[in-house]
Amino acid sequence: MNLVQKVISTIKTLVAAQRLKSLLGGGSLLGKSSQVNSNVGLIQSGLGALGSGSSVDKLSSVLGAVTKKSSKLENTGIFANLAEKAVSKKLGTSLNLLNGLL
């Protein structure tokens, strides 16, 4: 990956992280699985620009868990509420890990 690609990838990652932060601060995540998945995907695609190591591996793992649970955000009822809490917590952890890497 050349320097220009790395810079572009890092910018996309930062934009996606900011969008996720806004989603978390904007109230309920219910019904927003496509937005969550889209931004998580951008961050996952930019992980290569962040290098390698245990922090990147942990971030990738947490983002994978978000992707698995996010489809439940489209449901209603107690399971959707539980999924929202889990996704919110994991997104918070992801953003903290990402801040440490950047």
N, C-alpha and C positions, 0 to 999 in steps of 0.2 A: 504494500500500500504506500503510494507516494505521499508527500507532504500535503498536497492540495486535497487529495482524497481523504486524508486523515482529518484535515480541518473541516471539510464539508460534513463528514460523518460525525464529528464532534458537535458541530452546530446543530445538525438534525437531532442528535441525542439530547442536547440542551433544550431545544424547542419542545420535544416530546416530554421531557421531564417537567418543563414549565406548564405544559397543558395538563399533565397528570396532577400536578400540584394544585392547579386551578380547579380541576374536577373534585379533588379531595376537599378543598375549601368551599366549594359551591353547594354543599348539602348532599343529598342522597345520590348514590351511584346507581340506584335502581333504574333500569331502562337504558343504561349507558354502556352496555358491554361492548358495542362496536367502537366507541370512542376510546375506551380503556384498551381494548385489543389493538387498535390501530397505533396508539402511542407506545404501548409495550413493545409492539413489533419494531417500531423505529428504534427504540432503545436497544433491543436485542440485536438488530442489524448493525448498530454502532459499537457493540462491545469489542469488536476486533481492533478498533482504533484506540481502545483503552489499554491494550496490552493483554497480558495473561497473568495468572496467579490466583491465589485462593479467593481474593476479594471479587474478582471478575467471575470466578466459578460460582461463588455464593450468590452474587447478583443474578446471574443467569438462572440459577436454580429457583430463586424467589420469584423472578419474572415468569418462569415456567408454571409455577404454582398459581400465579395470578391468572394466567391464560386459561388454565384448567377450570378455575372456579368462576371466572367472569361470565360464562354463559348463563349461570344461575341468576345473574342480575336481571335477566329478562322475565323471571318468574315473579309470582306474588306470594305472599304469605310468610310464614315463619322461616322457611328454608331460604327464601330470597333475602330476608333480613339477616340471617346467619351468614350467608354468602357475602353480603355487603360488608359486614363487620370484618370478615376474614380478608376480603380483597382490600379493604381500606388499610388494615394493619399491614398487610404484605406490601402494598404500594408505598406506605410510609417507610417501611424498612428498606425497600428498593431505592427510594429517593435519598435516604440517608447514606446508603452504600455508594450510590452514584456520586453524591457530593464528596465523599471521601476519596473517590477515584479521580475526580476532576480537580 
